[in-house]
Amino acid sequence: MIPAGTVGIVLWNSVLAWRFGDSCIRLVGASGMAMEVCEYHQFMWSYPSTAPYYGLCGFFDGTYNMMDDFTDRKNETFSLSPYSIPSFSNVWLTAEQKKAQCPSTPSREATSLCKQNSTKTAEYTEKCKSVIFGLEVNGNNISFAQGSNLIEACAFDLCLVSQNTDDDPDEISAWLDGPVTGYALRLIEEEVAKEGCEYGSQEYEEGFRREQDCYFYRCKLGRWMKTNQTVPSCCPHMGRHYKHHEKIYKRCKAYICLCGDWKQTGEGDPKCPSPEGTEDSEVSDEGGRLIVQVAQQVNQP
């Protein structure tokens, strides 16, 4: 079991594992492979230098070309529609399955599990298209390439749902609103994350952290999100945070923020009474007058 919000080590393996979202687990191994395993979908990432990969998870040669994912043992590539995931798995089965790799063994015939006519599959395609291309993440829709592939897989799923539920419209809607929507949003997030965030005419990668107004901001899904973390070099006072080298006057004395701490400068507040009246001023002015002066321009990233 992996408790929510924690990272665990898989014993006897160089693998880190942690929960991601409501129903997913992420695994990162020292071999350069990473996985995101969810209830209805699975992602895999690998370093291009470790390519090529073959098998049920698709063919990967380092070029990120999705059109050749359904490649069998003979290096023949099949289209998604007649060879979707459940039936495609058959091409990687062998008669005996005794050896880990048997590229010369004839693969079994792969037939489509969807038995409905073209009219019904066209209906499912339109339902999927309406849902998938109507989703947004921070104003971004799914790309045409990703969306088109997902629509084909979605229509295949709806065909199987229909066949197993007597074409129950509630079951079909539940699949569209649940797994299909969740997976499509995840794909959009991945696409948006690749674009990064812009700040000061520069582009920053997903996860980059910068400073602004004494708080850290992190690039997340194309937007800068303010965190609860304050910049260590800033100084708190009266519910505010002041930047490094900012100066304040309190009770007729000047203080400057230096690396997170207030240091008295020895200066006096020119608006305070003469030194003889300083004690009276401090007693009557409980909160202290606060005048901010920027002593030095703070460089922003």
Secondary structure, DSSP 8 states (H G I E B T S, - for coil): ---TT-EEE-TTSSEEEEEETTTEEEEEETTSEEEEE-SS-EEEEE-GGG--B-STT--B-SS--GGG-SB-TTS-B--TTTT-HHHHGGGG--SS--SS--TTS-------S--S-HHHHHHHHHHHHHHHTT--BTTB---HHHHHHHHHHHHHHHHHHHHHHTS-HHHHHHHIIIIIHHHHHHHHHHHHHHH-EEETTEEE-TT-EEEETTEEEEEETTEEEEEEEE-TT-EEETTEEE-TTEEEEETTEEEEEETTEEEEEEEE-TTS--GGGHHHHHHH-SS-----EE-S-----
